[in-house]
Structure formats: C-alpha cells, structure tokens
C-alpha cells in the first residue's frame, strides 16, 4: 500500500466553475418582474387619464422604485453567480458573497426608503427613533454583527477551519451575519476526532470573550500529535525507538521535514526563543504511573487527517514490534 506521503503527492483538483439551476430561476424571476414593472410604467404614462395627477405621480414613484429594486437584484444575482462564483479560493468566494449580499440589502433598503418617504428629514428622524429603541433590545445581535465584521477582518477562523471555542469543537461550515455553525467532531459520544453528526451554533460575539483555538491556521495548518505504547522495563528500547522512528519516517518523513522548516521559519520571525524542533520524528521514554515505561513518538499531521494517520501508524508499528516478542514486551496486566 502507498504511504501517507505518497498519497499526499496527488495533484490537487482544479477549480471548476458551476452554478445551480435555482440561481438561473432567481435571475430570470427578477428580470421578469423588472420587465413587468417597466411595462406597467409605460402603460401608466400612455394612459395618463386613468389616474388623477397626484395619485398618478405616487403610483409611478412606487413602480419606479420596484423597477429599480428588481433591476438591482437581477444584476446582483448575475454578479454573484458568474463573477464571484468564478473565484477559485473557496473561503474568499464565501466571504465576498456575504459582503456583496449585505451591500445589496443596504442598497435595496435605501431605494425603498427613498420611495416610501418623500420627506427625508422625517424618514431620518423616524429611523433614528426606531434604531434607538431597537438598540437596547437587540444588543446581542448588534454585537454579533460587529463580531462578523471582526471575523472577516481579523480571521480568527474561516469557513473550512477546524476550531475549538469554549466547549465547542468542529469544522466551520458557515459564518453568517449573526452566528457561526460548526460540524462537530469528537464530542461526548466519540473519543476520536471524527464528525459526530451534530451541528453546533454559537453567536459571533463569542469571539470577543472566549479564546479561539484554530487547528487550521493558514500559515501553518498542522498540529503536533503523538503515539505512545506501554512497555516492560526489560524491553529493547533501542529497537523500539528505531522501529517507531522508521515507521513515521516512511509514512510522513519527507512531509514532516518540510513542515518543520516552515515552523522554524515562523518562529524565527517572533520574539519567542527558538525551540529545539527536530525535522524528523523523535522517540522519548518516560515512566508511567502504572510502573511501565512509555515510548512516545511525536509527529506533525494535518488536523483533519490526525485520526486516519494515527491509526495507520499504530497498525504498522504494532505489526513490526509484535514480530519481535523477545525484544518488545507489552503489559500483560488487566489494568492495561
């Protein structure tokens, strides 16, 4: 079977632009509504005798406002599907869509207000009073909206990242204007880092007072992991260390060496004293609480592949060490 680093050398799939039929239906619907309102406007101008002058002006104002809104929605849908949808980077595409939709909503509200309120001063005063009233009642949503802007600007996490915030662990699948959605991994029913099937939601404002642990930091999307075995004191420790190092080297050695160099480069640009970080796996031994020795090997791995990588390494290590029962002695106690 191929090693992990051989599998990692597969060429990345190229981005392919695609769109849903629903997007075309929405665009066609907005365009049809705009054409209908345009026809109504022409008809009212042609049959001016149908309405008295004041009523005719008001109706035309409403029709013109609706026409402008549907034209804006048509253009916005085309831009979102055929321009923003062509951006290869998934995270950038997602964030830009959110920002663009917010701009469109603000523009639509602006047009609607200009149509409904002839007196702008009265409109501003009314909106000010409404905003003041709602501000006290909607402090959390407003705070979450500001946090959404903070998340876009400072990027404590992005869509696709694996994070831990408070008691929530999972992959970020959505960052809306008010809340963030995680696809939970691990959880109370699983000891592994596989998806639990549950979805976690929390308000965006949580990032203001809760530490965010991001396992998918763009500059270094890797985490340190370790495998440990309990051994008897009279085991051949040199053989155990050599076997564990060889297995990790064969599976992820080249990848780990490259990533540790990146890790050292990042550390060198910070005030943190340079740590002794080896480019190849190192095995350490320590005495466990159960009077056995523990053999521990540390290695780098992408967070979303930690479970699969650990399983594969353990299988290979056990196969080689069990083949030498006289040199590797495992605990026989039921306390193991």
SESE-546543 format. One line per field, with one value per residue: x, y, z of N, C-alpha, C, O, CB in turn. Coordinates in steps of 0.05 Angstrom, whole numbers. Atoms other than C-alpha are relative to their C-alpha. Glycine has a CB too. Example, Ala and Ser with C-alpha at 12.3 -4.5 7.8 and 13.67 -1.06 7.14 Angstrom:
<pts>
n_x	[18|-16]
n_y	[-24|-24]
n_z	[0|-1]
ca_x	[246|273]
ca_y	[-90|-21]
ca_z	[156|143]
c_x	[18|-15]
c_y	[24|22]
c_z	[0|14]
o_x	[39|-5]
o_y	[24|44]
o_z	[13|18]
cb_x	[-20|9]
cb_y	[1|9]
cb_z	[25|-29]
</pts>
This chain:
<pts>
n_x	[17|-15|-3|15|-12|5|28|1|-11|20|5|25|21|4|26|19|23|26|21|24|23|16|-12|10|28|2|-7|22|23|-4|1|28|14|-9|13|29|3|-6|24|20|-7|6|29|11|-7|16|28|-1|27|9|-5|-3|-29|-15|0|-17|-28|-8|-2|-24|-23|-1|-8|-28|-16|0|-16|-28|-8|-3|-24|-24|-2|-8|-29|-14|0|-19|-27|-7|-2|-19|-25|-10|0|-24|-24|-8|-3|27|5|4|26|21|1|7|29|14|-3|15|28|6|0|25|23|-1|9|29|13|-3|19|27|5|2|26|22|-1|-7|-14|-23|-4|19|-9|-24|8|14|-20|-16|16|2|-27|-6|17|-9|-27|0|12|-16|-28|-15|-3|-18|-27|-7|-5|-26|-19|-2|-19|-26|-9|-9|-24|-23|-1|-7|7|13|16|-18|-19|7|-5|13|6|15|4|8|-22|11|-8|17|14|14|-3|21|-2|5|-11|-19|8|-22|6|-15|-16|-4|25|4|5|-23|-27|-17|6|18|25|20|27|15|-7|-2|3|-6|0|-27|-12|-15|-29|-10|-7|-8|-23|5|-23|3|-19|-5|-12|-9|-29|-10|24|-8|-1|-17|15|-19|8|-16|4|-11|-19|-13|-26|-21|3|-22|9|-12|16|26|-3|-7|24|19|-10|0|28|8|-16|9|27|4|-26|-6|20|-6|-25|6|18|-15|-15|19|5|-23|-1|20|-10|-23|10|15|-18|-3|-26|1|1|-14|20|-14|13|7|13|-17|14|-7|9|5|12|28|11|6|-26|-10|-13|16|-16|16|-11|15|-2|19|21|23|20|22|-10|-14|10|-8|-30|-8|8|-19|-26|2|1|-26|-19|6|-7|-29|-9|11|-17|-24|11|-21|-13|21|18|23|13|19|19|27|1|-10]
n_y	[-24|-26|-14|-25|-21|6|-9|-29|-11|-1|-28|-11|-3|-28|-12|1|-18|12|-15|15|-9|-19|-27|-10|-5|-26|-22|-3|-11|-28|-14|-1|-20|-26|-5|-5|-27|-19|-1|-15|-28|-10|-1|-23|-25|-1|-4|-18|-7|20|-10|-28|-7|7|29|11|-4|18|28|2|0|28|18|-5|12|29|6|-3|22|26|-2|4|28|15|-4|12|29|7|-5|21|27|2|-14|9|29|9|-3|27|4|4|-18|-27|-1|0|-26|-21|3|-12|-29|-10|1|-21|-25|0|-5|-28|-16|4|-15|-28|-6|2|-23|-24|1|-2|-25|-23|-18|14|-7|17|27|3|-1|25|22|-4|9|29|12|-4|19|27|3|12|27|18|-4|24|2|-21|8|22|-11|-12|22|11|-17|6|26|-4|-16|11|29|20|25|-3|24|22|4|16|-17|5|-25|9|29|8|9|7|-13|-22|4|-24|-24|-19|-27|0|24|18|27|20|28|9|25|9|-3|17|28|10|-5|-6|-27|3|-15|13|-2|-22|-27|-19|-29|-18|-28|-9|-16|17|-3|-23|7|28|7|17|17|6|22|-3|-26|1|1|26|16|26|2|21|23|20|28|11|28|8|22|10|-12|16|-1|-11|-28|-10|11|-13|-28|2|9|-21|-21|9|0|-27|-10|11|-9|-29|-12|-23|-21|-12|-16|-26|-16|-10|-22|-23|-5|-15|-27|-17|-6|-19|-27|-8|-3|25|13|23|25|22|15|18|3|29|9|7|17|-5|20|-9|19|-5|4|28|13|9|-21|-10|-9|-21|-12|-24|-6|-20|11|-17|7|16|27|11|27|20|3|14|28|14|2|19|27|7|3|25|23|4|6|26|20|5|2|2|-26|-19|13|-17|8|23|-4|-9|-29|-14]
n_z	[0|1|-26|-2|16|29|5|-1|24|21|8|-10|20|9|-6|22|-4|4|-12|-4|17|-16|5|26|-3|-15|19|19|-14|-5|25|9|-16|9|25|-5|-11|21|17|-15|1|27|3|-16|15|24|-8|-22|-10|-19|-27|-4|1|-25|-3|21|-7|-21|10|17|-18|-10|22|6|-21|3|24|-7|-19|15|17|-18|-8|24|4|-23|3|22|-10|-20|12|22|-5|-26|1|15|-17|-7|-28|-11|-22|11|14|-20|-14|19|4|-23|0|23|-6|-19|15|16|-18|-8|23|3|-21|6|21|-12|-17|17|13|-20|-15|16|-18|-10|-28|-16|1|-17|-28|-6|-2|-24|-24|1|-6|-28|-15|5|-9|-27|0|17|-5|7|29|10|-8|17|27|-1|-2|27|14|-13|9|27|1|-15|7|-20|14|25|9|6|-21|-23|-23|-26|-14|-24|0|28|18|25|24|6|25|7|-17|9|-11|-29|-14|13|-1|1|2|-24|1|-28|-15|-24|7|15|-11|23|10|23|-3|-17|13|-12|9|-23|7|-21|10|8|-22|-18|5|-15|-28|-3|18|23|7|28|8|29|5|27|2|-9|-5|-10|-29|-10|-10|-11|-4|-22|-8|-26|4|-24|-4|13|29|15|5|25|22|-1|10|28|14|1|18|28|10|5|22|26|6|2|-5|17|-5|-26|2|13|-17|-23|10|0|-28|-10|13|-14|-27|1|4|-24|-23|-15|3|18|-15|13|15|18|26|3|-24|-23|-20|-28|-19|-27|-18|-3|-28|-4|-3|26|16|23|24|13|24|8|29|10|17|4|-21|9|7|-24|-7|20|-2|-25|3|19|-13|-22|11|11|-23|-15|16|-1|-27|-7|13|-16|-28|-20|-3|-7|-19|-6|-26|0|-22|8|-5|23]
ca_x	[0|21|49|16|67|58|-17|-4|33|-31|-43|-95|-161|-171|-227|-288|-340|-411|-478|-545|-609|-642|-594|-617|-690|-680|-645|-700|-753|-722|-713|-786|-811|-769|-797|-868|-859|-827|-888|-934|-896|-903|-977|-990|-953|-993|-1060|-1050|-1125|-1132|-1106|-1111|-1045|-1026|-1045|-1011|-946|-947|-962|-907|-859|-876|-870|-804|-777|-799|-768|-702|-701|-713|-661|-611|-629|-622|-553|-533|-552|-513|-452|-455|-464|-420|-366|-359|-375|-312|-264|-223|-210|-270|-261|-253|-313|-356|-336|-343|-413|-433|-405|-437|-505|-501|-485|-544|-592|-569|-579|-649|-668|-642|-684|-746|-738|-729|-794|-836|-813|-816|-793|-723|-719|-780|-751|-684|-718|-764|-706|-666|-721|-731|-656|-651|-709|-683|-612|-629|-670|-620|-554|-532|-550|-515|-454|-455|-459|-399|-364|-379|-341|-285|-282|-277|-223|-180|-197|-193|-226|-253|-302|-268|-224|-224|-230|-246|-281|-306|-335|-349|-303|-315|-304|-332|-386|-419|-405|-470|-482|-503|-477|-426|-442|-395|-398|-379|-321|-308|-359|-387|-402|-336|-264|-236|-234|-286|-351|-405|-463|-485|-485|-463|-485|-459|-466|-408|-399|-370|-302|-298|-293|-273|-206|-208|-162|-152|-122|-122|-81|-66|9|17|-44|-13|-15|33|7|37|32|53|60|69|129|162|228|267|245|297|288|336|297|231|255|285|221|176|221|226|150|137|194|169|97|105|180|190|125|144|214|186|133|182|225|164|150|221|217|153|184|246|202|172|201|195|261|276|256|292|246|272|257|249|208|240|222|221|214|184|159|84|40|27|101|111|154|120|151|126|137|115|100|64|-2|-59|-114|-167|-123|-99|-145|-130|-55|-51|-90|-44|19|-4|-21|47|85|48|59|134|141|96|142|197|163|230|253|187|149|79|40|0|-39|-114|-100|-73]
ca_y	[0|72|111|174|219|182|195|268|277|270|333|379|382|443|490|480|535|511|540|515|517|554|612|618|614|671|714|700|716|782|802|783|825|884|878|874|937|972|954|980|1045|1053|1037|1089|1142|1123|1122|1183|1194|1132|1168|1237|1275|1268|1194|1181|1211|1169|1104|1119|1132|1063|1029|1063|1042|970|970|996|944|885|911|915|844|818|849|827|755|755|785|734|673|689|735|719|646|641|658|594|604|576|619|684|666|653|717|760|733|752|822|832|809|857|915|895|893|962|989|958|988|1055|1054|1031|1087|1139|1115|1109|1174|1238|1278|1255|1292|1255|1190|1201|1221|1160|1113|1145|1134|1063|1048|1077|1034|971|984|967|906|878|888|815|813|880|855|792|832|873|808|783|843|828|755|777|828|791|719|683|628|618|571|503|513|464|502|497|554|542|472|471|431|426|447|515|506|574|644|684|756|735|665|612|540|482|410|378|328|285|304|266|203|196|190|201|266|242|280|265|283|341|415|469|542|599|676|710|755|695|711|775|739|667|641|610|551|545|479|504|567|585|597|530|484|427|402|361|291|233|158|122|50|20|-27|-71|-46|-103|-87|-70|6|19|-28|3|74|53|18|76|126|84|76|150|167|120|146|221|234|280|318|328|353|406|429|434|480|525|520|543|600|625|620|659|719|723|743|671|637|585|517|452|425|365|356|281|242|233|179|195|148|161|123|115|115|41|24|12|51|94|101|165|189|259|280|333|320|359|364|333|273|261|201|165|178|154|90|73|87|46|-14|-13|-3|-60|-106|-95|-97|-158|-194|-189|-213|-226|-154|-117|-136|-106|-105|-168|-139|-128|-56|-41]
ca_z	[0|-13|45|70|37|-30|-25|-9|-75|-115|-158|-129|-166|-209|-193|-237|-243|-235|-217|-193|-235|-177|-189|-261|-240|-189|-242|-292|-240|-220|-293|-309|-251|-274|-345|-318|-277|-336|-378|-323|-322|-397|-393|-338|-378|-440|-405|-361|-356|-313|-251|-224|-225|-150|-148|-215|-190|-128|-165|-216|-158|-128|-195|-209|-141|-151|-221|-194|-138|-186|-235|-177|-155|-226|-234|-164|-178|-244|-209|-152|-196|-256|-227|-153|-167|-211|-154|-143|-69|-31|31|-8|-51|11|47|-15|-26|45|39|-30|-6|52|5|-40|20|43|-28|-32|35|14|-50|-11|39|-16|-48|15|47|7|66|81|147|173|149|184|249|246|232|288|339|315|317|387|411|378|400|472|454|403|437|426|351|340|378|336|272|293|311|240|212|262|239|166|181|233|211|278|237|168|133|130|191|248|313|387|422|493|495|420|374|300|228|209|156|159|185|179|199|270|285|267|251|266|243|309|312|373|425|485|445|408|432|361|321|271|257|309|262|306|287|337|332|373|367|332|393|429|397|438|506|491|465|396|383|308|283|211|215|142|155|189|182|221|293|334|350|388|395|459|479|548|552|604|633|602|531|478|480|423|378|399|385|318|297|315|280|217|211|219|172|118|123|133|139|79|92|165|148|101|150|208|166|156|231|248|198|231|300|277|260|330|398|421|434|381|407|393|339|302|228|237|288|357|408|482|541|609|669|671|734|724|734|660|611|558|489|456|385|362|291|250|216|184|238|195|179|251|264|199|205|277|260|202|242|302|258|224|290|325|266|269|344|353|304|356|421|455|444|455|518|526|592|607|665|661|683|614]
c_x	[17|2|-16|12|-2|-28|-2|11|-19|-5|-27|-20|-3|-28|-18|-24|-26|-21|-25|-23|-17|10|-11|-30|-4|7|-22|-25|3|-2|-29|-16|8|-13|-29|-4|6|-24|-23|5|-7|-30|-12|6|-17|-29|0|-27|-11|2|1|30|15|3|18|30|9|3|25|25|4|10|30|19|1|17|30|10|4|22|25|3|8|30|16|2|19|29|9|5|23|27|12|3|24|25|8|1|-27|-6|-5|-26|-23|-2|-9|-30|-16|1|-17|-30|-8|-2|-26|-24|-1|-10|-30|-15|1|-20|-29|-7|-4|-27|-22|-1|9|16|23|5|-17|10|24|-7|-14|19|17|-14|-2|26|6|-16|11|28|2|-10|17|30|17|2|19|29|9|6|28|22|4|20|28|11|10|27|24|3|10|-7|-14|-16|20|20|-11|8|-12|-4|-19|-1|-6|25|-13|12|-21|-13|-16|6|-20|4|-2|12|18|-10|24|-12|17|17|6|-27|-2|-4|23|26|19|-7|-16|-26|-21|-28|-16|11|0|-3|6|1|29|13|16|30|11|9|8|23|-8|26|-4|21|7|11|13|31|11|-24|6|0|19|-18|20|-13|17|-9|11|17|10|28|22|-3|25|-7|12|-15|-27|1|6|-24|-20|9|-2|-28|-9|15|-10|-27|-1|27|6|-19|7|24|-6|-16|15|17|-17|-5|23|2|-20|9|23|-9|-16|20|5|27|-3|1|16|-21|14|-16|-9|-12|21|-16|11|-11|-5|-14|-29|-9|-5|25|9|15|-19|19|-18|14|-19|4|-21|-20|-21|-22|-22|8|13|-10|9|30|8|-7|20|27|0|0|27|20|-5|8|30|10|-10|16|25|-9|22|13|-19|-20|-22|-12|-20|-22|-27|-4|8|-22]
c_y	[25|12|26|22|-5|9|30|13|1|29|10|4|29|9|0|18|-15|17|-17|10|20|28|12|7|27|23|5|13|30|16|2|21|28|8|6|28|22|3|15|29|13|3|23|26|3|7|18|8|-20|10|30|6|-7|-31|-13|3|-19|-29|-3|-1|-28|-19|4|-12|-30|-9|1|-23|-26|1|-4|-30|-18|2|-13|-30|-9|3|-23|-27|-1|14|-11|-31|-12|2|-28|-5|-1|19|28|2|2|27|22|0|13|30|12|0|22|27|2|6|29|18|-2|16|29|9|-1|24|25|0|4|27|23|19|-15|6|-17|-29|-5|1|-26|-23|3|-9|-30|-14|2|-20|-29|-5|-13|-28|-20|4|-24|-3|22|-7|-22|9|13|-21|-13|16|-5|-27|2|14|-13|-30|-17|-28|7|-25|-22|-5|-19|15|-12|27|-7|-30|-11|-8|-7|15|22|-4|25|22|20|27|-1|-24|-16|-28|-19|-28|-14|-25|-8|2|-21|-29|-13|7|9|29|-2|16|-16|0|23|27|18|28|17|29|9|16|-16|5|23|-7|-29|-6|-19|-16|-9|-21|3|27|0|-1|-27|-18|-28|1|-22|-22|-20|-27|-11|-29|-5|-26|-9|12|-15|-2|12|29|11|-10|13|28|-1|-7|23|23|-8|1|28|12|-10|12|30|15|25|23|14|18|27|18|11|24|25|9|16|28|19|8|21|29|10|4|-26|-12|-25|-26|-22|-18|-16|-3|-28|-9|-9|-16|7|-23|14|-22|7|-4|-29|-17|-13|24|8|9|19|11|23|5|21|-13|21|-7|-18|-28|-14|-28|-21|-6|-16|-30|-15|-4|-21|-29|-9|-4|-26|-24|-6|-8|-27|-23|-6|-1|-2|27|22|-14|20|-9|-22|4|8|30|15|15]
c_z	[0|28|0|-16|-30|-7|-1|-25|-23|-8|10|-23|-8|6|-25|7|-6|14|2|-18|15|-4|-26|2|15|-18|-20|13|6|-26|-11|16|-8|-27|4|11|-21|-19|14|-1|-27|-4|15|-14|-25|6|25|11|20|29|1|5|26|4|-21|6|22|-10|-17|18|12|-21|-7|21|-2|-24|6|18|-15|-20|16|7|-23|-5|22|-3|-22|10|19|-13|-20|4|26|0|-14|16|10|30|14|22|-9|-14|20|13|-18|-6|23|0|-23|5|20|-13|-16|18|9|-23|-4|21|-5|-22|11|17|-17|-14|19|14|-19|16|14|30|18|0|18|29|8|3|25|25|0|7|30|17|-3|11|28|0|-16|4|-9|-31|-12|6|-18|-28|-1|2|-28|-16|11|-11|-29|-1|13|-5|23|-9|-25|-6|-8|21|21|25|26|13|23|0|-27|-16|-27|-24|-7|-27|-8|20|-10|14|31|14|-18|4|-3|-5|21|-7|29|15|23|-7|-15|14|-23|-9|-26|5|17|-13|11|-11|25|-11|24|-11|-6|22|20|-3|16|29|4|-19|-22|-6|-29|-8|-29|-8|-28|-3|7|8|9|31|7|12|11|3|23|5|27|-4|27|1|-15|-30|-13|-9|-26|-24|-2|-13|-30|-16|-3|-18|-29|-11|-6|-23|-27|-8|-5|4|-16|5|26|-1|-13|18|25|-8|-1|29|12|-12|13|28|-1|-4|24|23|16|-5|-17|16|-15|-13|-21|-26|-5|27|21|20|27|18|27|16|4|29|6|1|-26|-13|-22|-22|-16|-24|-8|-29|-7|-18|-4|20|-9|-8|25|7|-19|1|24|-3|-17|13|22|-11|-9|23|15|-16|2|28|10|-14|15|30|21|5|10|19|8|27|-4|20|-11|4|-25|-15]
o_x	[39|-16|-26|-2|-2|-33|-18|6|-12|-7|-46|-12|-3|-47|-9|-37|-28|-15|-28|-23|-29|-6|-17|-39|-22|-7|-29|-38|-16|-14|-37|-32|-9|-22|-41|-23|-6|-30|-37|-13|-17|-40|-31|-11|-24|-41|-9|-29|-31|-14|9|45|36|24|33|45|32|22|38|45|26|27|44|39|23|31|45|32|23|35|43|25|23|44|37|23|33|46|31|23|39|46|34|21|29|47|-8|-6|-43|-28|-23|-40|-41|-24|-24|-43|-35|-19|-31|-44|-30|-20|-38|-42|-22|-25|-43|-36|-19|-33|-45|-29|-22|-37|-41|-23|31|35|18|15|-8|7|26|3|-9|17|25|-1|0|27|18|-5|13|35|20|0|16|45|38|24|34|46|33|23|43|43|26|37|48|35|30|45|46|24|29|5|-26|-14|38|32|-35|31|-27|14|-41|20|-11|44|-33|30|-45|1|-25|7|-15|24|9|19|20|-20|40|-34|41|9|7|-47|17|-1|22|29|41|-25|-13|-33|-24|-45|-38|34|-19|10|-1|8|48|38|31|46|36|26|10|22|-24|47|-23|45|23|3|29|41|33|-30|-5|3|23|-37|44|-38|41|-32|32|9|10|40|42|9|41|-20|-2|-20|-36|-15|-5|-29|-31|-7|-10|-32|-21|4|-12|-32|-14|27|12|-11|6|25|5|-11|9|21|-8|-6|18|9|-14|6|25|6|-29|43|21|37|-22|19|22|-33|27|-41|-23|-6|41|-40|35|-31|9|-25|-36|6|-7|24|26|12|-35|37|-40|37|-43|26|-39|-14|-26|-28|-32|-9|24|7|19|39|25|8|27|39|19|13|35|36|13|18|38|28|4|16|39|-2|17|26|-12|-35|-17|-8|-34|-40|-29|-24|5|-17]
o_y	[25|9|34|37|14|19|41|37|9|47|-5|10|47|-6|8|14|-29|33|-37|34|38|47|36|26|43|44|28|29|45|38|23|35|46|30|23|41|43|25|30|46|35|22|36|44|25|22|10|17|-15|2|43|-11|-20|-40|-32|-15|-29|-43|-24|-15|-38|-36|-16|-24|-42|-29|-16|-33|-40|-20|-19|-40|-37|-18|-25|-42|-29|-14|-33|-41|-20|9|-21|-42|-36|-6|-42|-27|18|29|42|23|17|38|40|20|27|43|33|19|33|43|23|21|41|37|17|28|44|30|17|34|42|22|18|36|24|32|-31|-11|-27|-43|-25|-15|-36|-39|-17|-22|-43|-33|-16|-31|-44|-28|-29|-45|-44|4|-21|-8|16|-3|-23|-2|10|-18|-22|5|-6|-29|-11|8|-13|-41|-32|-48|28|-45|-17|-27|-20|23|-31|43|-17|-43|-35|8|-20|32|17|-6|26|17|35|31|17|-22|-13|-35|-16|-34|-17|-43|9|-10|-36|-46|-37|29|19|41|14|21|-40|-15|28|29|16|36|10|32|1|16|-5|1|25|7|-38|1|-37|-4|-25|-16|-13|39|-17|-15|-35|-21|-47|22|-41|-17|-18|-29|-7|-36|7|-45|6|20|-3|-20|26|32|26|5|19|35|15|5|27|34|8|9|33|27|6|17|39|39|46|46|38|39|47|42|33|42|47|33|36|47|42|31|38|47|31|-5|-26|-13|-40|-30|-19|-36|-5|-3|-34|3|-21|-10|9|-35|32|-41|29|-14|-36|-41|-31|46|-8|25|11|19|20|0|27|-31|37|-31|-35|-45|-35|-46|-42|-28|-34|-47|-38|-25|-37|-47|-32|-23|-40|-44|-29|-25|-41|-46|-26|16|5|31|42|-31|41|-32|-24|-13|20|41|40|27]
o_z	[10|45|-21|-29|-45|-29|-16|-30|-45|9|10|-46|9|6|-46|27|-26|32|-13|-26|3|-4|-27|-9|8|-18|-25|1|2|-26|-21|4|-9|-30|-10|2|-21|-28|1|-3|-28|-16|5|-15|-33|-8|46|34|32|46|-19|12|25|10|-16|2|21|-3|-15|11|14|-16|-12|15|1|-23|-2|15|-11|-25|8|7|-19|-8|17|3|-19|4|18|-5|-19|-10|27|12|-12|7|22|39|13|24|0|-12|16|16|-10|-9|19|4|-19|-1|18|-7|-18|11|9|-18|-10|15|0|-19|5|16|-11|-21|13|21|-28|6|32|45|39|21|32|45|30|22|37|42|21|22|41|37|16|17|33|15|-11|-15|-21|-41|-30|-11|-25|-42|-20|-10|-34|-31|-4|-16|-36|-17|2|1|19|1|-29|8|-24|22|26|28|25|16|19|-2|-31|-17|-28|-20|-6|-47|-31|44|-29|28|44|38|-42|25|-21|4|17|-21|47|6|27|10|-20|25|-17|1|-44|28|13|-4|1|-19|41|-31|47|-34|8|24|36|16|20|41|27|-42|-19|-10|-35|-6|-39|-28|-34|-21|-2|31|-2|43|-8|26|5|7|23|3|35|-17|47|-19|-23|-43|1|-30|-40|-43|-24|-30|-45|-38|-25|-33|-46|-34|-27|-39|-46|-32|-24|8|-5|6|28|11|-3|19|34|8|7|35|27|2|17|36|17|1|22|21|34|-28|-15|32|-39|-1|-39|-26|-25|48|15|25|32|11|35|5|12|45|30|-4|-26|-4|-33|-17|-24|-23|-9|-40|8|-33|14|23|6|-14|22|13|-10|0|22|6|-11|10|24|-1|-4|22|21|-5|4|31|25|-5|9|45|45|26|22|10|20|35|-24|22|-32|-6|-26|-35]
cb_x	[-19|-14|30|-2|30|4|-19|16|25|-26|2|6|-26|6|3|-9|2|-1|-7|-9|-17|1|30|4|-14|19|26|-7|-4|28|17|-12|7|31|4|-10|18|25|-10|-1|30|11|-12|12|30|2|-15|15|-19|15|27|-17|3|-14|-28|-6|5|-21|-25|2|-4|-27|-17|5|-12|-28|-7|5|-21|-27|1|-3|-28|-15|6|-13|-28|-5|2|-23|-26|-12|-4|-18|-25|3|-5|27|17|-2|24|23|-3|5|28|15|-9|14|29|6|-7|21|24|-4|3|29|15|-7|13|29|2|-2|23|22|-3|4|19|-26|-20|25|-6|-28|8|20|-19|-20|17|8|-27|-9|21|-7|-29|-1|14|-17|-28|-7|5|-14|-27|-8|1|-22|-22|2|-9|-27|-7|-2|-24|-20|-5|-4|19|-15|-17|21|-19|14|8|14|-12|18|-14|-28|-22|-16|15|-29|2|15|-18|-31|29|-28|-21|-29|-23|29|-21|16|6|-19|26|22|-24|-23|-25|0|11|-4|27|-6|-12|-1|-15|2|-19|27|-29|26|-12|-2|-22|-6|5|-21|-23|-24|22|-8|2|3|-13|-27|21|-9|12|20|-18|28|-28|20|-18|11|2|-3|13|-23|23|1|7|1|-25|8|7|30|-3|-12|23|22|-13|-5|29|11|-18|4|30|-3|-19|-19|22|-1|-28|3|20|-16|-24|18|12|-27|-4|26|-6|-27|10|18|-18|-21|-12|-22|13|22|-30|16|-21|5|18|24|-18|12|4|-10|21|-18|15|-17|-26|-19|-2|-23|27|-19|9|-6|3|8|-5|16|-12|-11|-11|-14|20|-5|-30|-8|13|-14|-28|2|9|-25|-20|10|-3|-30|-7|15|-9|-29|7|21|-18|21|13|-14|16|-21|-14|15|10|-21|17|13]
cb_y	[0|19|6|9|3|-29|-12|10|-15|-13|2|28|-12|1|29|-29|26|-29|27|1|-25|-8|-1|-21|-23|0|-7|-27|-15|5|-15|-28|-4|1|-24|-21|4|-9|-29|-10|4|-19|-27|0|0|-27|-27|25|2|-26|-12|10|30|12|-12|15|29|1|-6|24|20|-8|5|31|8|-11|20|27|-4|-6|28|17|-9|9|30|8|-10|18|27|-2|-7|10|30|9|-10|15|19|-6|22|-29|-1|6|-25|-22|6|-2|-29|-11|8|-17|-28|1|2|-27|-18|8|-9|-30|-7|6|-20|-26|5|1|-28|-22|-1|13|12|7|30|2|-7|23|24|-6|0|29|13|-9|14|29|2|-6|26|17|1|6|5|-24|3|27|-8|-22|20|19|-21|0|30|-1|-20|15|27|5|-4|7|-19|6|7|5|27|-29|28|-19|20|12|-8|22|-25|4|-20|27|-24|-5|11|-11|18|0|-17|3|-6|0|-11|-7|5|16|-2|10|-1|10|-24|-20|14|-30|7|14|-26|-1|10|-3|6|-7|19|18|15|-29|5|21|7|-19|-13|18|-25|26|-27|-5|7|25|22|4|-1|-8|-4|10|-13|10|-18|17|-19|-5|8|-31|1|-27|16|-18|18|-9|-30|2|14|-20|-24|11|7|-29|-13|17|-7|-30|-8|10|-19|-8|-12|-22|-15|-6|-16|-23|-5|-8|-26|-16|-3|-15|-25|-8|0|-22|21|-20|-7|0|-9|-16|19|-28|9|-17|-23|26|-30|28|-23|26|-2|-17|17|-10|-22|-10|-9|23|-25|23|-21|25|-26|22|-25|-1|25|13|2|18|1|9|27|12|-2|17|27|5|0|21|24|-1|4|25|22|-2|10|23|-23|-20|9|13|-9|-1|25|-26|21|-15|8|-20]
cb_z	[24|-19|5|30|8|-6|21|24|-7|9|-30|13|10|-31|11|-7|-17|11|-15|29|-7|30|0|-22|15|24|-15|-13|26|13|-21|3|30|-3|-19|20|25|-16|-7|29|6|-22|10|28|-7|-15|6|-8|-24|-4|11|24|-4|24|-2|-27|9|23|-17|-19|23|12|-25|-3|27|-3|-23|13|21|-14|-14|25|11|-25|-2|26|-6|-24|14|20|-15|-25|1|23|-13|-26|24|-12|13|11|20|-19|-17|21|11|-26|-4|26|-4|-25|11|22|-19|-14|25|8|-25|1|28|-10|-24|16|20|-20|-14|20|24|-11|22|-16|4|-11|-29|-6|5|-22|-25|2|0|-29|-17|9|-9|-30|1|19|-13|-30|30|12|-13|13|29|0|-8|25|20|-15|4|30|1|-17|14|29|-24|27|19|-23|-23|-26|13|0|-4|19|-20|-1|20|-14|12|0|-24|1|2|-2|0|6|-11|4|10|11|-22|27|-30|22|-16|14|-17|16|-17|-29|14|-23|-6|-6|-27|27|4|30|-22|15|-11|15|20|-25|15|-5|-30|2|17|-7|17|-25|20|-18|5|-16|22|-15|17|24|-24|-11|12|22|-21|27|-26|25|-21|20|-18|0|30|12|-9|-25|23|-2|4|28|15|-4|14|28|7|-1|21|26|3|3|22|21|-4|-30|1|21|-17|-26|9|12|-28|-14|16|-7|-30|2|13|-23|-25|8|19|-9|27|-21|3|20|-13|13|-23|-8|-5|13|-7|10|3|0|28|-18|3|-22|21|-19|-12|9|-18|21|-23|17|-16|-14|13|-29|11|-24|-22|23|1|-28|0|24|-11|-26|12|17|-24|-19|19|6|-29|-10|20|-7|-28|-4|3|-10|-26|-25|25|-22|12|4|20|17|23|-19]
</pts>
